[in-house]
């Protein structure tokens, strides 16, 4: 019997809606792996420890809730240079979600 090597994960993880990717958090890093090969597809660095992960319905975007800071960070898998950061300051963030069209809108995240 053969096993893959162990991968470190210390926080939330979830599969993309299209079941092609696995998002795993390790403190402040977000690792996106291909489900079939477990190879790293993308690696993103957050500004603080990841508390929450949510995929957009089209599996193209992903967001991370950094609730210690009250901040949300989001990325695109197909356009890695695209990033989004929403900082709510002293008001705090209780929850973040994607709009139904899977496109980031600052008033809907």
Backbone as XML, in Angstrom:
<?xml version="1.0"?>
<chain id="A" units="angstrom">
  <residue number="1" name="UNK">
    <atom name="N" x="0.845" y="-1.168" z="0.000"/>
    <atom name="CA" x="0.000" y="0.000" z="0.000"/>
    <atom name="C" x="0.895" y="1.236" z="0.000"/>
  </residue>
  <residue number="2" name="UNK">
    <atom name="N" x="0.562" y="2.205" z="-0.849"/>
    <atom name="CA" x="1.339" y="3.433" z="-0.946"/>
    <atom name="C" x="0.518" y="4.608" z="-0.415"/>
  </residue>
  <residue number="3" name="UNK">
    <atom name="N" x="1.209" y="5.532" z="0.242"/>
    <atom name="CA" x="0.570" y="6.722" z="0.780"/>
    <atom name="C" x="1.301" y="7.952" z="0.254"/>
  </residue>
  <residue number="4" name="UNK">
    <atom name="N" x="0.579" y="9.054" z="0.097"/>
    <atom name="CA" x="1.225" y="10.308" z="-0.253"/>
    <atom name="C" x="1.913" y="10.852" z="0.982"/>
  </residue>
  <residue number="5" name="UNK">
    <atom name="N" x="2.827" y="11.773" z="0.778"/>
    <atom name="CA" x="3.496" y="12.363" z="1.928"/>
    <atom name="C" x="2.507" y="13.234" z="2.712"/>
  </residue>
  <residue number="6" name="UNK">
    <atom name="N" x="2.785" y="13.413" z="3.979"/>
    <atom name="CA" x="1.906" y="14.214" z="4.835"/>
    <atom name="C" x="2.080" y="15.696" z="4.518"/>
  </residue>
  <residue number="7" name="UNK">
    <atom name="N" x="0.969" y="16.439" z="4.535"/>
    <atom name="CA" x="1.002" y="17.868" z="4.308"/>
    <atom name="C" x="0.523" y="18.578" z="5.557"/>
  </residue>
  <residue number="8" name="UNK">
    <atom name="N" x="1.233" y="19.641" z="5.900"/>
    <atom name="CA" x="0.922" y="20.404" z="7.105"/>
    <atom name="C" x="-0.333" y="21.258" z="6.890"/>
  </residue>
  <residue number="9" name="UNK">
    <atom name="N" x="-1.223" y="21.238" z="7.861"/>
    <atom name="CA" x="-2.420" y="22.085" z="7.856"/>
    <atom name="C" x="-2.767" y="22.400" z="9.300"/>
  </residue>
  <residue number="10" name="UNK">
    <atom name="N" x="-2.949" y="23.683" z="9.603"/>
    <atom name="CA" x="-3.235" y="24.081" z="10.977"/>
    <atom name="C" x="-4.540" y="24.846" z="11.119"/>
  </residue>
  <residue number="11" name="UNK">
    <atom name="N" x="-5.224" y="25.085" z="10.033"/>
    <atom name="CA" x="-6.442" y="25.885" z="10.101"/>
    <atom name="C" x="-7.510" y="25.306" z="9.205"/>
  </residue>
  <residue number="12" name="UNK">
    <atom name="N" x="-8.442" y="26.163" z="8.777"/>
    <atom name="CA" x="-9.539" y="25.676" z="7.934"/>
    <atom name="C" x="-9.046" y="25.203" z="6.569"/>
  </residue>
  <residue number="13" name="UNK">
    <atom name="N" x="-9.811" y="24.272" z="5.994"/>
    <atom name="CA" x="-9.541" y="23.813" z="4.631"/>
    <atom name="C" x="-10.882" y="23.487" z="3.978"/>
  </residue>
  <residue number="14" name="UNK">
    <atom name="N" x="-10.926" y="23.549" z="2.644"/>
    <atom name="CA" x="-12.170" y="23.224" z="1.951"/>
    <atom name="C" x="-11.905" y="22.949" z="0.477"/>
  </residue>
  <residue number="15" name="UNK">
    <atom name="N" x="-12.790" y="22.161" z="-0.123"/>
    <atom name="CA" x="-12.727" y="21.858" z="-1.541"/>
    <atom name="C" x="-13.438" y="22.952" z="-2.324"/>
  </residue>
  <residue number="16" name="UNK">
    <atom name="N" x="-12.961" y="23.197" z="-3.538"/>
    <atom name="CA" x="-13.612" y="24.170" z="-4.404"/>
    <atom name="C" x="-14.954" y="23.607" z="-4.875"/>
  </residue>
  <residue number="17" name="UNK">
    <atom name="N" x="-15.904" y="24.466" z="-5.246"/>
    <atom name="CA" x="-17.209" y="23.980" z="-5.712"/>
    <atom name="C" x="-17.125" y="23.055" z="-6.924"/>
  </residue>
  <residue number="18" name="UNK">
    <atom name="N" x="-16.113" y="23.232" z="-7.780"/>
    <atom name="CA" x="-15.974" y="22.346" z="-8.935"/>
    <atom name="C" x="-15.173" y="21.084" z="-8.596"/>
  </residue>
  <residue number="19" name="UNK">
    <atom name="N" x="-14.791" y="20.918" z="-7.337"/>
    <atom name="CA" x="-14.055" y="19.749" z="-6.823"/>
    <atom name="C" x="-12.687" y="19.556" z="-7.461"/>
  </residue>
  <residue number="20" name="UNK">
    <atom name="N" x="-12.144" y="20.598" z="-8.045"/>
    <atom name="CA" x="-10.834" y="20.500" z="-8.687"/>
    <atom name="C" x="-9.690" y="20.889" z="-7.765"/>
  </residue>
  <residue number="21" name="UNK">
    <atom name="N" x="-9.974" y="21.724" z="-6.754"/>
    <atom name="CA" x="-8.927" y="22.255" z="-5.892"/>
    <atom name="C" x="-9.242" y="22.005" z="-4.416"/>
  </residue>
  <residue number="22" name="UNK">
    <atom name="N" x="-8.167" y="21.989" z="-3.630"/>
    <atom name="CA" x="-8.272" y="21.922" z="-2.174"/>
    <atom name="C" x="-7.537" y="23.129" z="-1.620"/>
  </residue>
  <residue number="23" name="UNK">
    <atom name="N" x="-8.218" y="23.929" z="-0.817"/>
    <atom name="CA" x="-7.599" y="25.088" z="-0.171"/>
    <atom name="C" x="-7.272" y="24.699" z="1.267"/>
  </residue>
  <residue number="24" name="UNK">
    <atom name="N" x="-6.025" y="24.891" z="1.652"/>
    <atom name="CA" x="-5.558" y="24.533" z="2.991"/>
    <atom name="C" x="-4.857" y="25.741" z="3.592"/>
  </residue>
  <residue number="25" name="UNK">
    <atom name="N" x="-5.173" y="26.062" z="4.828"/>
    <atom name="CA" x="-4.492" y="27.169" z="5.489"/>
    <atom name="C" x="-3.458" y="26.626" z="6.467"/>
  </residue>
  <residue number="26" name="UNK">
    <atom name="N" x="-2.326" y="27.299" z="6.484"/>
    <atom name="CA" x="-1.258" y="27.016" z="7.437"/>
    <atom name="C" x="-0.875" y="28.371" z="8.027"/>
  </residue>
  <residue number="27" name="UNK">
    <atom name="N" x="-1.482" y="28.698" z="9.173"/>
    <atom name="CA" x="-1.307" y="29.994" z="9.822"/>
    <atom name="C" x="-1.697" y="31.132" z="8.876"/>
  </residue>
  <residue number="28" name="UNK">
    <atom name="N" x="-0.731" y="31.837" z="8.293"/>
    <atom name="CA" x="-1.026" y="32.979" z="7.438"/>
    <atom name="C" x="-0.892" y="32.660" z="5.943"/>
  </residue>
  <residue number="29" name="UNK">
    <atom name="N" x="-0.604" y="31.416" z="5.608"/>
    <atom name="CA" x="-0.466" y="31.013" z="4.208"/>
    <atom name="C" x="-1.706" y="30.245" z="3.739"/>
  </residue>
  <residue number="30" name="UNK">
    <atom name="N" x="-2.107" y="30.507" z="2.507"/>
    <atom name="CA" x="-3.199" y="29.778" z="1.873"/>
    <atom name="C" x="-2.598" y="28.977" z="0.724"/>
  </residue>
  <residue number="31" name="UNK">
    <atom name="N" x="-2.698" y="27.669" z="0.806"/>
    <atom name="CA" x="-2.127" y="26.774" z="-0.198"/>
    <atom name="C" x="-3.277" y="26.174" z="-1.002"/>
  </residue>
  <residue number="32" name="UNK">
    <atom name="N" x="-3.232" y="26.345" z="-2.322"/>
    <atom name="CA" x="-4.234" y="25.766" z="-3.215"/>
    <atom name="C" x="-3.584" y="24.591" z="-3.932"/>
  </residue>
  <residue number="33" name="UNK">
    <atom name="N" x="-4.166" y="23.396" z="-3.762"/>
    <atom name="CA" x="-3.611" y="22.176" z="-4.365"/>
    <atom name="C" x="-4.593" y="21.592" z="-5.374"/>
  </residue>
  <residue number="34" name="UNK">
    <atom name="N" x="-4.040" y="20.951" z="-6.392"/>
    <atom name="CA" x="-4.830" y="20.189" z="-7.334"/>
    <atom name="C" x="-5.293" y="18.920" z="-6.620"/>
  </residue>
  <residue number="35" name="UNK">
    <atom name="N" x="-6.559" y="18.589" z="-6.692"/>
    <atom name="CA" x="-7.114" y="17.446" z="-5.963"/>
    <atom name="C" x="-6.532" y="16.119" z="-6.447"/>
  </residue>
  <residue number="36" name="UNK">
    <atom name="N" x="-6.294" y="15.988" z="-7.734"/>
    <atom name="CA" x="-5.823" y="14.712" z="-8.269"/>
    <atom name="C" x="-4.349" y="14.436" z="-7.971"/>
  </residue>
  <residue number="37" name="UNK">
    <atom name="N" x="-3.511" y="15.472" z="-8.059"/>
    <atom name="CA" x="-2.069" y="15.265" z="-7.885"/>
    <atom name="C" x="-1.546" y="15.770" z="-6.546"/>
  </residue>
  <residue number="38" name="UNK">
    <atom name="N" x="-2.310" y="16.602" z="-5.864"/>
    <atom name="CA" x="-1.926" y="17.292" z="-4.627"/>
    <atom name="C" x="-0.756" y="18.254" z="-4.814"/>
  </residue>
  <residue number="39" name="UNK">
    <atom name="N" x="-0.445" y="18.590" z="-6.075"/>
    <atom name="CA" x="0.601" y="19.578" z="-6.345"/>
    <atom name="C" x="0.062" y="20.974" z="-6.057"/>
  </residue>
  <residue number="40" name="UNK">
    <atom name="N" x="0.945" y="21.858" z="-5.609"/>
    <atom name="CA" x="0.568" y="23.235" z="-5.305"/>
    <atom name="C" x="0.284" y="23.978" z="-6.606"/>
  </residue>
  <residue number="41" name="UNK">
    <atom name="N" x="-0.922" y="24.545" z="-6.692"/>
    <atom name="CA" x="-1.341" y="25.334" z="-7.848"/>
    <atom name="C" x="-1.042" y="26.806" z="-7.604"/>
  </residue>
  <residue number="42" name="UNK">
    <atom name="N" x="-1.351" y="27.276" z="-6.403"/>
    <atom name="CA" x="-1.102" y="28.662" z="-6.000"/>
    <atom name="C" x="-0.752" y="28.694" z="-4.519"/>
  </residue>
  <residue number="43" name="UNK">
    <atom name="N" x="0.017" y="29.690" z="-4.134"/>
    <atom name="CA" x="0.363" y="29.919" z="-2.740"/>
    <atom name="C" x="0.182" y="31.404" z="-2.478"/>
  </residue>
  <residue number="44" name="UNK">
    <atom name="N" x="-0.674" y="31.743" z="-1.519"/>
    <atom name="CA" x="-0.950" y="33.135" z="-1.190"/>
    <atom name="C" x="-0.566" y="33.394" z="0.260"/>
  </residue>
  <residue number="45" name="UNK">
    <atom name="N" x="-0.076" y="34.597" z="0.547"/>
    <atom name="CA" x="0.276" y="34.981" z="1.909"/>
    <atom name="C" x="-0.712" y="36.010" z="2.419"/>
  </residue>
  <residue number="46" name="UNK">
    <atom name="N" x="-1.283" y="35.732" z="3.574"/>
    <atom name="CA" x="-2.210" y="36.662" z="4.222"/>
    <atom name="C" x="-1.444" y="37.538" z="5.207"/>
  </residue>
  <residue number="47" name="UNK">
    <atom name="N" x="-2.092" y="38.584" z="5.666"/>
    <atom name="CA" x="-1.478" y="39.502" z="6.613"/>
    <atom name="C" x="-1.581" y="39.032" z="8.057"/>
  </residue>
  <residue number="48" name="UNK">
    <atom name="N" x="-2.365" y="37.979" z="8.304"/>
    <atom name="CA" x="-2.522" y="37.439" z="9.652"/>
    <atom name="C" x="-3.020" y="35.998" z="9.534"/>
  </residue>
  <residue number="49" name="UNK">
    <atom name="N" x="-3.244" y="35.365" z="10.669"/>
    <atom name="CA" x="-3.709" y="33.981" z="10.699"/>
    <atom name="C" x="-5.099" y="33.869" z="10.065"/>
  </residue>
  <residue number="50" name="UNK">
    <atom name="N" x="-5.282" y="32.841" z="9.241"/>
    <atom name="CA" x="-6.544" y="32.628" z="8.529"/>
    <atom name="C" x="-7.567" y="31.985" z="9.464"/>
  </residue>
  <residue number="51" name="UNK">
    <atom name="N" x="-8.734" y="32.612" z="9.566"/>
    <atom name="CA" x="-9.817" y="32.092" z="10.402"/>
    <atom name="C" x="-10.912" y="31.419" z="9.589"/>
  </residue>
  <residue number="52" name="UNK">
    <atom name="N" x="-11.035" y="31.801" z="8.313"/>
    <atom name="CA" x="-12.164" y="31.359" z="7.498"/>
    <atom name="C" x="-11.753" y="31.351" z="6.036"/>
  </residue>
  <residue number="53" name="UNK">
    <atom name="N" x="-12.239" y="30.372" z="5.272"/>
    <atom name="CA" x="-11.985" y="30.289" z="3.831"/>
    <atom name="C" x="-13.324" y="30.069" z="3.126"/>
  </residue>
  <residue number="54" name="UNK">
    <atom name="N" x="-13.519" y="30.776" z="2.002"/>
    <atom name="CA" x="-14.716" y="30.524" z="1.195"/>
    <atom name="C" x="-14.385" y="30.696" z="-0.283"/>
  </residue>
  <residue number="55" name="UNK">
    <atom name="N" x="-14.783" y="29.703" z="-1.078"/>
    <atom name="CA" x="-14.635" y="29.749" z="-2.526"/>
    <atom name="C" x="-15.816" y="30.475" z="-3.145"/>
  </residue>
  <residue number="56" name="UNK">
    <atom name="N" x="-15.573" y="31.178" z="-4.259"/>
    <atom name="CA" x="-16.664" y="31.692" z="-5.086"/>
    <atom name="C" x="-17.299" y="30.508" z="-5.788"/>
  </residue>
  <residue number="57" name="UNK">
    <atom name="N" x="-18.544" y="30.637" z="-6.187"/>
    <atom name="CA" x="-19.262" y="29.514" z="-6.796"/>
    <atom name="C" x="-18.624" y="28.997" z="-8.079"/>
  </residue>
  <residue number="58" name="UNK">
    <atom name="N" x="-17.898" y="29.856" z="-8.808"/>
    <atom name="CA" x="-17.253" y="29.414" z="-10.043"/>
    <atom name="C" x="-15.848" y="28.851" z="-9.818"/>
  </residue>
  <residue number="59" name="UNK">
    <atom name="N" x="-15.397" y="28.774" z="-8.574"/>
    <atom name="CA" x="-14.080" y="28.237" z="-8.185"/>
    <atom name="C" x="-12.913" y="29.044" z="-8.747"/>
  </residue>
  <residue number="60" name="UNK">
    <atom name="N" x="-13.162" y="30.258" z="-9.204"/>
    <atom name="CA" x="-12.094" y="31.101" z="-9.731"/>
    <atom name="C" x="-11.512" y="32.011" z="-8.654"/>
  </residue>
  <residue number="61" name="UNK">
    <atom name="N" x="-12.309" y="32.378" z="-7.679"/>
    <atom name="CA" x="-11.876" y="33.272" z="-6.615"/>
    <atom name="C" x="-11.980" y="32.575" z="-5.265"/>
  </residue>
  <residue number="62" name="UNK">
    <atom name="N" x="-11.156" y="33.037" z="-4.331"/>
    <atom name="CA" x="-11.202" y="32.511" z="-2.972"/>
    <atom name="C" x="-10.940" y="33.669" z="-2.008"/>
  </residue>
  <residue number="63" name="UNK">
    <atom name="N" x="-11.617" y="33.639" z="-0.870"/>
    <atom name="CA" x="-11.382" y="34.669" z="0.134"/>
    <atom name="C" x="-10.993" y="34.035" z="1.459"/>
  </residue>
  <residue number="64" name="UNK">
    <atom name="N" x="-10.280" y="34.816" z="2.257"/>
    <atom name="CA" x="-9.870" y="34.404" z="3.601"/>
    <atom name="C" x="-10.324" y="35.461" z="4.591"/>
  </residue>
  <residue number="65" name="UNK">
    <atom name="N" x="-10.936" y="35.019" z="5.672"/>
    <atom name="CA" x="-11.299" y="35.915" z="6.755"/>
    <atom name="C" x="-10.181" y="35.920" z="7.782"/>
  </residue>
  <residue number="66" name="UNK">
    <atom name="N" x="-9.683" y="37.097" z="8.096"/>
    <atom name="CA" x="-8.642" y="37.272" z="9.114"/>
    <atom name="C" x="-9.299" y="38.017" z="10.272"/>
  </residue>
  <residue number="67" name="UNK">
    <atom name="N" x="-9.998" y="37.286" z="11.085"/>
    <atom name="CA" x="-10.870" y="37.917" z="12.064"/>
    <atom name="C" x="-10.126" y="38.549" z="13.232"/>
  </residue>
  <residue number="68" name="UNK">
    <atom name="N" x="-8.869" y="38.201" z="13.457"/>
    <atom name="CA" x="-8.093" y="38.873" z="14.504"/>
    <atom name="C" x="-7.801" y="40.325" z="14.128"/>
  </residue>
  <residue number="69" name="UNK">
    <atom name="N" x="-7.702" y="40.589" z="12.826"/>
    <atom name="CA" x="-7.365" y="41.928" z="12.344"/>
    <atom name="C" x="-8.573" y="42.768" z="12.000"/>
  </residue>
  <residue number="70" name="UNK">
    <atom name="N" x="-9.660" y="42.502" z="11.955"/>
    <atom name="CA" x="-10.863" y="42.361" z="11.145"/>
    <atom name="C" x="-10.656" y="42.736" z="9.687"/>
  </residue>
  <residue number="71" name="UNK">
    <atom name="N" x="-10.284" y="41.745" z="8.884"/>
    <atom name="CA" x="-9.925" y="41.968" z="7.489"/>
    <atom name="C" x="-10.299" y="40.755" z="6.642"/>
  </residue>
  <residue number="72" name="UNK">
    <atom name="N" x="-10.577" y="41.032" z="5.370"/>
    <atom name="CA" x="-10.822" y="39.992" z="4.378"/>
    <atom name="C" x="-9.793" y="40.176" z="3.266"/>
  </residue>
  <residue number="73" name="UNK">
    <atom name="N" x="-9.198" y="39.083" z="2.817"/>
    <atom name="CA" x="-8.329" y="39.113" z="1.652"/>
    <atom name="C" x="-8.870" y="38.117" z="0.635"/>
  </residue>
  <residue number="74" name="UNK">
    <atom name="N" x="-8.794" y="38.471" z="-0.648"/>
    <atom name="CA" x="-9.309" y="37.597" z="-1.710"/>
    <atom name="C" x="-8.327" y="37.561" z="-2.864"/>
  </residue>
  <residue number="75" name="UNK">
    <atom name="N" x="-8.350" y="36.447" z="-3.605"/>
    <atom name="CA" x="-7.460" y="36.240" z="-4.749"/>
    <atom name="C" x="-8.198" y="35.548" z="-5.872"/>
  </residue>
  <residue number="76" name="UNK">
    <atom name="N" x="-7.606" y="35.651" z="-7.060"/>
    <atom name="CA" x="-8.088" y="34.947" z="-8.242"/>
    <atom name="C" x="-7.088" y="33.848" z="-8.587"/>
  </residue>
  <residue number="77" name="UNK">
    <atom name="N" x="-7.584" y="32.645" z="-8.863"/>
    <atom name="CA" x="-6.687" y="31.564" z="-9.270"/>
    <atom name="C" x="-6.212" y="31.742" z="-10.702"/>
  </residue>
  <residue number="78" name="UNK">
    <atom name="N" x="-7.041" y="32.304" z="-11.568"/>
    <atom name="CA" x="-6.668" y="32.458" z="-12.971"/>
    <atom name="C" x="-5.866" y="33.733" z="-13.236"/>
  </residue>
  <residue number="79" name="UNK">
    <atom name="N" x="-5.971" y="34.712" z="-12.341"/>
    <atom name="CA" x="-5.217" y="35.972" z="-12.460"/>
    <atom name="C" x="-4.521" y="36.236" z="-11.131"/>
  </residue>
  <residue number="80" name="UNK">
    <atom name="N" x="-3.416" y="35.561" z="-10.838"/>
    <atom name="CA" x="-2.775" y="35.662" z="-9.516"/>
    <atom name="C" x="-2.338" y="37.076" z="-9.124"/>
  </residue>
  <residue number="81" name="UNK">
    <atom name="N" x="-2.195" y="37.970" z="-10.108"/>
    <atom name="CA" x="-1.807" y="39.346" z="-9.778"/>
    <atom name="C" x="-2.978" y="40.139" z="-9.190"/>
  </residue>
  <residue number="82" name="UNK">
    <atom name="N" x="-4.218" y="39.652" z="-9.379"/>
    <atom name="CA" x="-5.398" y="40.325" z="-8.838"/>
    <atom name="C" x="-5.537" y="39.971" z="-7.363"/>
  </residue>
  <residue number="83" name="UNK">
    <atom name="N" x="-5.678" y="40.997" z="-6.535"/>
    <atom name="CA" x="-5.911" y="40.781" z="-5.102"/>
    <atom name="C" x="-6.948" y="41.785" z="-4.616"/>
  </residue>
  <residue number="84" name="UNK">
    <atom name="N" x="-7.523" y="41.480" z="-3.481"/>
    <atom name="CA" x="-8.503" y="42.368" z="-2.862"/>
    <atom name="C" x="-8.300" y="42.303" z="-1.354"/>
  </residue>
  <residue number="85" name="UNK">
    <atom name="N" x="-8.364" y="43.461" z="-0.708"/>
    <atom name="CA" x="-8.266" y="43.517" z="0.750"/>
    <atom name="C" x="-9.334" y="44.468" z="1.264"/>
  </residue>
  <residue number="86" name="UNK">
    <atom name="N" x="-10.125" y="43.998" z="2.200"/>
    <atom name="CA" x="-11.145" y="44.824" z="2.826"/>
    <atom name="C" x="-10.845" y="44.859" z="4.310"/>
  </residue>
  <residue number="87" name="UNK">
    <atom name="N" x="-10.610" y="46.050" z="4.825"/>
    <atom name="CA" x="-10.255" y="46.238" z="6.234"/>
    <atom name="C" x="-11.374" y="47.030" z="6.899"/>
  </residue>
  <residue number="88" name="UNK">
    <atom name="N" x="-12.045" y="46.415" z="7.870"/>
    <atom name="CA" x="-13.173" y="47.075" z="8.520"/>
    <atom name="C" x="-12.788" y="47.824" z="9.793"/>
  </residue>
  <residue number="89" name="UNK">
    <atom name="N" x="-11.519" y="47.812" z="10.149"/>
    <atom name="CA" x="-11.060" y="48.576" z="11.302"/>
    <atom name="C" x="-11.769" y="48.207" z="12.584"/>
  </residue>
  <residue number="90" name="UNK">
    <atom name="N" x="-12.138" y="49.210" z="13.357"/>
    <atom name="CA" x="-12.743" y="48.962" z="14.669"/>
    <atom name="C" x="-14.163" y="48.398" z="14.595"/>
  </residue>
  <residue number="91" name="UNK">
    <atom name="N" x="-14.825" y="48.518" z="13.431"/>
    <atom name="CA" x="-16.184" y="47.983" z="13.278"/>
    <atom name="C" x="-16.191" y="46.460" z="13.327"/>
  </residue>
  <residue number="92" name="UNK">
    <atom name="N" x="-15.119" y="45.830" z="12.870"/>
    <atom name="CA" x="-15.013" y="44.376" z="12.897"/>
    <atom name="C" x="-15.729" y="43.710" z="11.730"/>
  </residue>
  <residue number="93" name="UNK">
    <atom name="N" x="-15.480" y="42.423" z="11.585"/>
    <atom name="CA" x="-16.125" y="41.622" z="10.545"/>
    <atom name="C" x="-16.683" y="40.375" z="11.201"/>
  </residue>
  <residue number="94" name="UNK">
    <atom name="N" x="-17.957" y="40.129" z="10.992"/>
    <atom name="CA" x="-18.581" y="38.933" z="11.554"/>
    <atom name="C" x="-18.606" y="37.798" z="10.539"/>
  </residue>
  <residue number="95" name="UNK">
    <atom name="N" x="-18.704" y="38.130" z="9.230"/>
    <atom name="CA" x="-18.833" y="37.097" z="8.216"/>
    <atom name="C" x="-18.586" y="37.724" z="6.847"/>
  </residue>
  <residue number="96" name="UNK">
    <atom name="N" x="-18.074" y="36.940" z="5.916"/>
    <atom name="CA" x="-17.871" y="37.394" z="4.542"/>
    <atom name="C" x="-18.425" y="36.342" z="3.597"/>
  </residue>
  <residue number="97" name="UNK">
    <atom name="N" x="-18.954" y="36.786" z="2.474"/>
    <atom name="CA" x="-19.445" y="35.828" z="1.475"/>
    <atom name="C" x="-19.376" y="36.453" z="0.095"/>
  </residue>
  <residue number="98" name="UNK">
    <atom name="N" x="-19.450" y="35.606" z="-0.921"/>
    <atom name="CA" x="-19.396" y="36.044" z="-2.308"/>
    <atom name="C" x="-20.785" y="36.404" z="-2.805"/>
  </residue>
  <residue number="99" name="UNK">
    <atom name="N" x="-20.843" y="37.295" z="-3.786"/>
    <atom name="CA" x="-22.116" y="37.603" z="-4.422"/>
    <atom name="C" x="-22.545" y="36.398" z="-5.262"/>
  </residue>
  <residue number="100" name="UNK">
    <atom name="N" x="-23.818" y="36.274" z="-5.601"/>
    <atom name="CA" x="-24.298" y="35.106" z="-6.346"/>
    <atom name="C" x="-23.638" y="34.908" z="-7.710"/>
  </residue>
  <residue number="101" name="UNK">
    <atom name="N" x="-23.124" y="35.981" z="-8.340"/>
    <atom name="CA" x="-22.483" y="35.825" z="-9.649"/>
    <atom name="C" x="-21.003" y="35.445" z="-9.537"/>
  </residue>
  <residue number="102" name="UNK">
    <atom name="N" x="-20.527" y="35.172" z="-8.327"/>
    <atom name="CA" x="-19.142" y="34.762" z="-8.062"/>
    <atom name="C" x="-18.126" y="35.839" z="-8.391"/>
  </residue>
  <residue number="103" name="UNK">
    <atom name="N" x="-18.553" y="37.065" z="-8.501"/>
    <atom name="CA" x="-17.629" y="38.156" z="-8.755"/>
    <atom name="C" x="-17.502" y="38.994" z="-7.503"/>
  </residue>
  <residue number="104" name="UNK">
    <atom name="N" x="-16.288" y="39.399" z="-7.189"/>
    <atom name="CA" x="-16.103" y="40.194" z="-5.970"/>
    <atom name="C" x="-16.652" y="41.600" z="-6.132"/>
  </residue>
  <residue number="105" name="UNK">
    <atom name="N" x="-17.459" y="41.999" z="-5.212"/>
    <atom name="CA" x="-17.989" y="43.357" z="-5.141"/>
    <atom name="C" x="-17.773" y="43.803" z="-3.705"/>
  </residue>
  <residue number="106" name="UNK">
    <atom name="N" x="-17.163" y="44.946" z="-3.522"/>
    <atom name="CA" x="-16.803" y="45.356" z="-2.163"/>
    <atom name="C" x="-18.002" y="45.496" z="-1.247"/>
  </residue>
  <residue number="107" name="UNK">
    <atom name="N" x="-19.172" y="45.811" z="-1.774"/>
    <atom name="CA" x="-20.342" y="45.926" z="-0.918"/>
    <atom name="C" x="-21.033" y="44.587" z="-0.670"/>
  </residue>
  <residue number="108" name="UNK">
    <atom name="N" x="-20.593" y="43.511" z="-1.348"/>
    <atom name="CA" x="-21.202" y="42.197" z="-1.179"/>
    <atom name="C" x="-20.300" y="41.199" z="-0.474"/>
  </residue>
  <residue number="109" name="UNK">
    <atom name="N" x="-19.054" y="41.545" z="-0.273"/>
    <atom name="CA" x="-18.147" y="40.617" z="0.400"/>
    <atom name="C" x="-18.307" y="40.781" z="1.880"/>
  </residue>
</chain>
